[in-house]
């Protein structure tokens, strides 16, 4: 997207919307979301520390 500093608010909105529409679609995920999260051990799930 070009420099939009000189544009008014409404012009900036339309410029962003057209840029979003013209962008190439994102590829599907190769791995599930959150797969890098730390996994909890089943014992520690229900117990609070104190």
Biopython code that builds the backbone (N, CA, C, O; Angstrom):
import numpy as np
from Bio.PDB.StructureBuilder import StructureBuilder

atoms = [
    (1, "UNK", "N", (0.840, -1.179, 0.000)),
    (1, "UNK", "CA", (0.000, 0.000, 0.000)),
    (1, "UNK", "C", (0.888, 1.247, 0.000)),
    (1, "UNK", "O", (1.935, 1.272, 0.647)),
    (2, "UNK", "N", (0.463, 2.274, -0.727)),
    (2, "UNK", "CA", (1.244, 3.501, -0.850)),
    (2, "UNK", "C", (1.171, 4.319, 0.429)),
    (2, "UNK", "O", (0.435, 3.976, 1.354)),
    (3, "UNK", "N", (1.939, 5.404, 0.477)),
    (3, "UNK", "CA", (1.930, 6.287, 1.628)),
    (3, "UNK", "C", (0.583, 7.009, 1.695)),
    (3, "UNK", "O", (0.191, 7.680, 0.741)),
    (4, "UNK", "N", (-0.125, 6.872, 2.820)),
    (4, "UNK", "CA", (-1.478, 7.426, 2.929)),
    (4, "UNK", "C", (-1.528, 8.619, 3.871)),
    (4, "UNK", "O", (-2.606, 8.993, 4.333)),
    (5, "UNK", "N", (-0.370, 9.228, 4.165)),
    (5, "UNK", "CA", (-0.335, 10.328, 5.126)),
    (5, "UNK", "C", (-1.108, 11.543, 4.622)),
    (5, "UNK", "O", (-1.716, 12.261, 5.416)),
    (6, "UNK", "N", (-1.090, 11.780, 3.307)),
    (6, "UNK", "CA", (-1.733, 12.968, 2.755)),
    (6, "UNK", "C", (-3.228, 12.778, 2.560)),
    (6, "UNK", "O", (-3.936, 13.759, 2.330)),
    (7, "UNK", "N", (-3.734, 11.551, 2.643)),
    (7, "UNK", "CA", (-5.148, 11.285, 2.385)),
    (7, "UNK", "C", (-6.005, 11.600, 3.609)),
    (7, "UNK", "O", (-5.525, 11.578, 4.742)),
    (8, "UNK", "N", (-7.279, 11.894, 3.359)),
    (8, "UNK", "CA", (-8.204, 12.107, 4.471)),
    (8, "UNK", "C", (-8.612, 10.756, 5.041)),
    (8, "UNK", "O", (-8.236, 9.709, 4.515)),
    (9, "UNK", "N", (-9.371, 10.789, 6.104)),
    (9, "UNK", "CA", (-9.761, 9.548, 6.793)),
    (9, "UNK", "C", (-10.578, 8.642, 5.881)),
    (9, "UNK", "O", (-10.301, 7.446, 5.788)),
    (10, "UNK", "N", (-11.578, 9.198, 5.209)),
    (10, "UNK", "CA", (-12.441, 8.384, 4.340)),
    (10, "UNK", "C", (-11.669, 7.832, 3.148)),
    (10, "UNK", "O", (-11.859, 6.679, 2.763)),
    (11, "UNK", "N", (-10.796, 8.653, 2.562)),
    (11, "UNK", "CA", (-9.984, 8.182, 1.438)),
    (11, "UNK", "C", (-9.052, 7.065, 1.878)),
    (11, "UNK", "O", (-8.832, 6.102, 1.144)),
    (12, "UNK", "N", (-8.503, 7.201, 3.086)),
    (12, "UNK", "CA", (-7.601, 6.178, 3.610)),
    (12, "UNK", "C", (-8.346, 4.861, 3.802)),
    (12, "UNK", "O", (-7.818, 3.786, 3.515)),
    (13, "UNK", "N", (-9.606, 4.964, 4.302)),
    (13, "UNK", "CA", (-10.414, 3.757, 4.506)),
    (13, "UNK", "C", (-10.661, 3.026, 3.190)),
    (13, "UNK", "O", (-10.524, 1.805, 3.110)),
    (14, "UNK", "N", (-11.026, 3.787, 2.161)),
    (14, "UNK", "CA", (-11.306, 3.138, 0.880)),
    (14, "UNK", "C", (-10.040, 2.563, 0.273)),
    (14, "UNK", "O", (-10.080, 1.505, -0.355)),
    (15, "UNK", "N", (-8.907, 3.250, 0.453)),
    (15, "UNK", "CA", (-7.646, 2.743, -0.086)),
    (15, "UNK", "C", (-7.264, 1.427, 0.593)),
    (15, "UNK", "O", (-6.806, 0.490, -0.061)),
    (16, "UNK", "N", (-7.459, 1.370, 1.909)),
    (16, "UNK", "CA", (-7.133, 0.145, 2.635)),
    (16, "UNK", "C", (-8.047, -0.997, 2.210)),
    (16, "UNK", "O", (-7.604, -2.135, 2.058)),
    (17, "UNK", "N", (-9.342, -0.681, 2.019)),
    (17, "UNK", "CA", (-10.300, -1.715, 1.642)),
    (17, "UNK", "C", (-9.971, -2.289, 0.264)),
    (17, "UNK", "O", (-10.033, -3.503, 0.066)),
    (18, "UNK", "N", (-9.621, -1.417, -0.693)),
    (18, "UNK", "CA", (-9.289, -1.918, -2.028)),
    (18, "UNK", "C", (-8.003, -2.721, -1.993)),
    (18, "UNK", "O", (-7.872, -3.711, -2.713)),
    (19, "UNK", "N", (-7.049, -2.309, -1.164)),
    (19, "UNK", "CA", (-5.802, -3.062, -1.059)),
    (19, "UNK", "C", (-6.062, -4.448, -0.472)),
    (19, "UNK", "O", (-5.439, -5.432, -0.870)),
    (20, "UNK", "N", (-7.006, -4.508, 0.495)),
    (20, "UNK", "CA", (-7.348, -5.792, 1.093)),
    (20, "UNK", "C", (-8.030, -6.706, 0.088)),
    (20, "UNK", "O", (-7.788, -7.913, 0.068)),
    (21, "UNK", "N", (-8.894, -6.117, -0.754)),
    (21, "UNK", "CA", (-9.617, -6.928, -1.734)),
    (21, "UNK", "C", (-8.686, -7.444, -2.816)),
    (21, "UNK", "O", (-8.875, -8.551, -3.320)),
    (22, "UNK", "N", (-7.673, -6.649, -3.180)),
    (22, "UNK", "CA", (-6.763, -7.034, -4.262)),
    (22, "UNK", "C", (-5.650, -7.956, -3.791)),
    (22, "UNK", "O", (-4.933, -8.519, -4.618)),
    (23, "UNK", "N", (-5.487, -8.124, -2.482)),
    (23, "UNK", "CA", (-4.402, -8.959, -1.969)),
    (23, "UNK", "C", (-4.679, -10.426, -2.277)),
    (23, "UNK", "O", (-5.831, -10.854, -2.349)),
    (24, "UNK", "N", (-3.615, -11.179, -2.456)),
    (24, "UNK", "CA", (-3.758, -12.607, -2.738)),
    (24, "UNK", "C", (-4.284, -13.320, -1.497)),
    (24, "UNK", "O", (-3.927, -12.951, -0.378)),
    (25, "UNK", "N", (-5.118, -14.325, -1.675)),
    (25, "UNK", "CA", (-5.654, -15.040, -0.508)),
    (25, "UNK", "C", (-4.565, -15.813, 0.226)),
    (25, "UNK", "O", (-3.623, -16.322, -0.383)),
    (26, "UNK", "N", (-4.714, -15.890, 1.540)),
    (26, "UNK", "CA", (-3.720, -16.608, 2.343)),
    (26, "UNK", "C", (-3.875, -18.109, 2.133)),
    (26, "UNK", "O", (-4.980, -18.603, 1.910)),
    (27, "UNK", "N", (-2.781, -18.817, 2.204)),
    (27, "UNK", "CA", (-2.809, -20.272, 2.053)),
    (27, "UNK", "C", (-3.392, -20.902, 3.310)),
    (27, "UNK", "O", (-3.363, -20.305, 4.386)),
    (28, "UNK", "N", (-3.914, -22.096, 3.168)),
    (28, "UNK", "CA", (-4.467, -22.812, 4.316)),
    (28, "UNK", "C", (-3.337, -23.181, 5.266)),
    (28, "UNK", "O", (-2.188, -23.336, 4.852)),
    (29, "UNK", "N", (-3.675, -23.320, 6.543)),
    (29, "UNK", "CA", (-2.659, -23.633, 7.541)),
    (29, "UNK", "C", (-2.122, -25.037, 7.335)),
    (29, "UNK", "O", (-2.870, -25.961, 7.016)),
    (30, "UNK", "N", (-0.813, -25.187, 7.521)),
    (30, "UNK", "CA", (-0.216, -26.506, 7.383)),
    (30, "UNK", "C", (-0.288, -27.278, 8.691)),
    (30, "UNK", "O", (-0.340, -28.508, 8.687)),
    (31, "UNK", "N", (-0.290, -26.562, 9.811)),
    (31, "UNK", "CA", (-0.399, -27.202, 11.129)),
    (31, "UNK", "C", (-1.499, -26.497, 11.904)),
    (31, "UNK", "O", (-1.793, -25.334, 11.631)),
    (32, "UNK", "N", (-2.109, -27.173, 12.860)),
    (32, "UNK", "CA", (-3.224, -26.545, 13.584)),
    (32, "UNK", "C", (-2.771, -25.350, 14.409)),
    (32, "UNK", "O", (-1.615, -25.271, 14.825)),
    (33, "UNK", "N", (-3.691, -24.422, 14.640)),
    (33, "UNK", "CA", (-3.379, -23.246, 15.448)),
    (33, "UNK", "C", (-3.070, -23.688, 16.871)),
    (33, "UNK", "O", (-3.717, -24.593, 17.397)),
    (34, "UNK", "N", (-2.086, -23.053, 17.494)),
    (34, "UNK", "CA", (-1.747, -23.364, 18.874)),
    (34, "UNK", "C", (-0.951, -24.633, 19.025)),
    (34, "UNK", "O", (-0.826, -25.146, 20.137)),
    (35, "UNK", "N", (-0.407, -25.158, 17.947)),
    (35, "UNK", "CA", (0.335, -26.410, 18.064)),
    (35, "UNK", "C", (1.690, -26.201, 18.746)),
    (35, "UNK", "O", (2.300, -27.162, 19.215)),
    (36, "UNK", "N", (2.167, -24.939, 18.804)),
    (36, "UNK", "CA", (3.438, -24.663, 19.470)),
    (36, "UNK", "C", (3.265, -24.345, 20.947)),
    (36, "UNK", "O", (4.250, -24.115, 21.648)),
    (37, "UNK", "N", (2.017, -24.330, 21.433)),
    (37, "UNK", "CA", (1.777, -24.030, 22.840)),
    (37, "UNK", "C", (2.341, -25.132, 23.716)),
    (37, "UNK", "O", (2.433, -26.286, 23.299)),
    (38, "UNK", "N", (2.720, -24.765, 24.944)),
    (38, "UNK", "CA", (3.171, -25.775, 25.886)),
    (38, "UNK", "C", (1.993, -26.640, 26.301)),
    (38, "UNK", "O", (0.922, -26.128, 26.623)),
    (39, "UNK", "N", (2.191, -27.932, 26.291)),
    (39, "UNK", "CA", (1.111, -28.842, 26.666)),
    (39, "UNK", "C", (1.169, -29.089, 28.170)),
    (39, "UNK", "O", (2.253, -29.248, 28.733)),
    (40, "UNK", "N", (-0.007, -29.122, 28.830)),
    (40, "UNK", "CA", (-0.068, -29.356, 30.264)),
    (40, "UNK", "C", (-0.054, -30.845, 30.560)),
    (40, "UNK", "O", (-0.671, -31.630, 29.840)),
    (41, "UNK", "N", (0.626, -31.225, 31.585)),
    (41, "UNK", "CA", (0.533, -32.612, 32.044)),
    (41, "UNK", "C", (-0.841, -32.779, 32.697)),
    (41, "UNK", "O", (-1.341, -31.839, 33.314)),
    (42, "UNK", "N", (-1.447, -33.931, 32.577)),
    (42, "UNK", "CA", (-2.820, -34.112, 33.015)),
    (42, "UNK", "C", (-2.962, -33.976, 34.530)),
    (42, "UNK", "O", (-4.043, -33.649, 35.019)),
    (43, "UNK", "N", (-1.888, -34.222, 35.278)),
    (43, "UNK", "CA", (-1.957, -34.094, 36.735)),
    (43, "UNK", "C", (-2.109, -32.634, 37.151)),
    (43, "UNK", "O", (-2.869, -32.325, 38.069)),
    (44, "UNK", "N", (-1.402, -31.752, 36.491)),
    (44, "UNK", "CA", (-1.360, -30.368, 36.939)),
    (44, "UNK", "C", (-2.564, -29.556, 36.489)),
    (44, "UNK", "O", (-2.678, -28.388, 36.861)),
    (45, "UNK", "N", (-3.465, -30.132, 35.701)),
    (45, "UNK", "CA", (-4.587, -29.349, 35.210)),
    (45, "UNK", "C", (-5.514, -28.854, 36.323)),
    (45, "UNK", "O", (-5.846, -27.669, 36.365)),
    (46, "UNK", "N", (-5.929, -29.732, 37.209)),
    (46, "UNK", "CA", (-6.935, -29.344, 38.187)),
    (46, "UNK", "C", (-6.399, -28.869, 39.505)),
    (46, "UNK", "O", (-7.187, -28.541, 40.392)),
    (47, "UNK", "N", (-5.099, -28.815, 39.682)),
    (47, "UNK", "CA", (-4.557, -28.479, 40.998)),
    (47, "UNK", "C", (-3.965, -27.080, 40.978)),
    (47, "UNK", "O", (-3.176, -26.741, 40.096)),
    (48, "UNK", "N", (-4.357, -26.265, 41.966)),
    (48, "UNK", "CA", (-3.731, -24.958, 42.104)),
    (48, "UNK", "C", (-2.526, -25.087, 43.023)),
    (48, "UNK", "O", (-2.428, -26.039, 43.798)),
    (49, "UNK", "N", (-1.618, -24.137, 42.937)),
    (49, "UNK", "CA", (-0.387, -24.244, 43.746)),
    (49, "UNK", "C", (-0.682, -24.059, 45.214)),
    (49, "UNK", "O", (-0.160, -24.808, 46.040)),
    (50, "UNK", "N", (-1.492, -23.095, 45.565)),
    (50, "UNK", "CA", (-1.773, -22.823, 46.978)),
    (50, "UNK", "C", (-3.246, -22.608, 47.166)),
    (50, "UNK", "O", (-3.697, -22.364, 48.285)),
]
sb = StructureBuilder()
sb.init_structure("model")
sb.init_model(0)
sb.init_chain("A")
sb.init_seg("    ")
for serial, (resi, resn, name, xyz) in enumerate(atoms, 1):
    if name == "N":
        sb.init_residue(resn, " ", resi, " ")
    sb.init_atom(name, np.array(xyz, "f"), 0.0, 1.0, " ", f" {name:<3s}", serial, name[0])
structure = sb.get_structure()
